[in-house]
Amino acid sequence: MAEETSQTRIISVGTIARVEGEGALRVTVKAGTIQDVELKIFEPPRFFEAFLQGRHYGEVPDIVARICGICPVAYQMSAVHAIEQIFGLHVDGALRDLRRLIYCGEWIESHALHVFMLQAPDFLGYESGIAMAKDHASLVTRGLRLKKAGNAIMTLLGGRSVHPVSVKVGGFSRVPSRRELDALKNELLWARDAAVETVRWVAGFDYPEFTPDYTCVALRHPDEYPFNEGRIVTGTGLDISVDEFERHFSEHQVSYSSALHCTLQGAPYLVGPLARVNLNHDRLPHAVRQVLADTGLSLPLRNPFHGIVARSIELLYALEESLRLIERYDSPPEPALPVVVRPGIGMACTEAPRGILYHRYRVDGDGVIREAKIVPPTSQNQGRIEQDLRLFLPRVLDRSNEEASLACERVIRCYDPCISCATHFLNLEIRRDQ
């Protein structure tokens, strides 16, 4: 819908699919100059941090899993690691491997969904994955089968693919047998080959020339590509432990959004696949690094539209890692370590598909949560998305409002923002003051 007066021109685009959650973008242009870019998140607060207060620690993994239907494992893993820090638990061996494996499952299903159904239509000229399927049925089928392979891992280890129920402090309520894991291998082998083809496919897209100057932030582990553990590092030299997160990163409220913005020393930054690949490409297996090198792209990746390539590389990595973990699996003697409750404060950060996810909990001597803080990836990327839009918009202001709106949507979808883990995202309003 478009409205026009002698002073102001406003365009409203109805909510669209292909990004999780609901929000709006308002752009104000005066005399050809961009005045305001506001990425609005207008959904009501969900109060999960408040819900957790007064609950027993054992309830936390099931509660936080409900925050997101696409990345519930990330919330569970950050939570259990933070609480285990308080209790002095260190999970290693086969249980640690299973945690990496269920995280692989989540990356596989989330990245496959985004690459094939949410962002690829932008590059191929379709309004949706369904529309794309009419001409590219084999591609959409590949994407759905890849997603199904990730879901199968989550179902086996978590009890179900959406909001898994077996993750707990100390380990799992149930662990799989070697036979159950081996039954996944044939499909994962197919998926690995399909992921290689996916990287080659997306690397051939026509990308706009757009290279903002990013501050990349991700976990970094001494000898692994990061999932559950590591120090927080940046491309500008910051290297801190997770318990220092709140000394450097801070959240603030903006008037036009119900979601907090998180900044690094007052400035926006980038988390997610692009940041992880830039900061951890040397931790990828040789075979995956070679596939990345074959794309011809130079590191570090600075174009947000290349995020689809980074996601495809991580999709391939998660499949390689899944097969490696299954191959070496030896069922642990018990599904979880014994827990000794003690009071304290614990912090943890893991790598959700969309970037680092920080949790902090204060627990009393009865194991009851007295304080909870959760900083999701999308709140960390919001300021960076707005900066990208400010930089990108001048090149499309000479287009119609409809075309400029679509261009903005494409920039936003590069980040795969998960606003409320629902199915809609964008109402775009461009205001032009004559």
C-alpha positions, 0 to 999 in steps of 0.5 A: 500500500502507498500513501502520498502527500505533498510533504511525505510519501509512505509505503507499507509492504504487508508482512512477508514470509522467509524470516522468523518473527514479526517486525517492521522497517521504517526509513525516512528520506529527506532531500535524497538523504537518509535521515532515519533507519529503524528496524522495529520489533513490535511483538510484545515481550515474551518474558522468558527471563522472568519466567525462569525466576523461581523455577528449579534448575532442572526445568530450565532446559525445557523452558528455554527450548520453547524460546525458539522452534528453529534453534532450541538446542542453542538455548538448551546448551547455553543454559546447561553450560551456565548452570554446570559452571555453578555446580562445578560440572565438566561434561566430557567424553561421549556426552560432550560429543553427543552435545556437539552432535545434537548441535550439528543437527540444529545447524543442519536443519536451520542452515538448510531451511535458510539457504534453500527456502528463505534466501535463495529465492531472493537470488533466483527471482522468486517470492517464496520457496514454494514459487521457486519449487515450480521451476526448481523442484530438485533444488527445493527437494534437496533442501528439504531432505537436508533439513530432514537429515538434521531433524533426524539427529535432533529427534534421536538425541533430543526425543523430538526435532522441535523443542527437544526434551532429553537435554539436561544439566549433566548430560541427557535423560537418554543416550542413543546406542551405537546402532541407532547412530549408525542408522543415520550414516547413509543419509548423512553421507548423501547429505554431505555430498549434497552440501558440497553441491550446495556450496558450489550452487550458491557461490555462483549467485550474482552478488551485489558489490557491497562490503561494509567494514564489520567487527566480527564476533564469535567463539574460538576454541583451541582446536575445534570449530566452535559450538559449545565452548571457546573464548569470545574473540573479535576481528579487532583483537578482543579475546575474552573469557565468556564471564567477561561478556558483560564488561564489554557488551551491553544492551540498551532499549530503543524507542521503536523496538520491543527488543533490546539492542546489544553493542560492543563497547557502544558500537554495532557488531556482527555475529553468525556464520559470516563472523564464524567463518572469518574468525575460525576458517582455520578450524575447518577440516581440510576438505571443507576448507578446500570447498571454500577455496574452490568458490574463489571468494577471498577471506575475510568475507565482507559482503553480507550477501555472502552469508549464504555461502558461509551458511552453506560451508557450515552446513557442510561442516556440520555434516562432516562433524556429525559423521566424525562423531558417530564414527568414534562414538562409544556409549557412556556408562551413564546418560548424565553426570551426578549433580551436586547443587550449590549456589552461585552465578554461572555464564555460558556462550554457545554458537547458535546458527545465527551467532553467539547466545549468552546466558547468565544465571544466579542459583540459590542453595536449593537449586532455584533460579533467582536471576536469568539473563539471555542475550540472543544473536538477533538482538546483537545483530540488530544495530549492524543490520540498521548500519547495513541498510544505511549504507545500502539504501543510497544505491536504490533510492532512485528506484520505485518504492516497491523495488527499494522495499524489496532491496531492503528485505534482501539485506535483512534476510542476509542475517536470517534474523529470528525475531520471535521464532515465528514465520513472518517478519517485515512491514517496510515503510519508506518515508520520503519528505519532499 
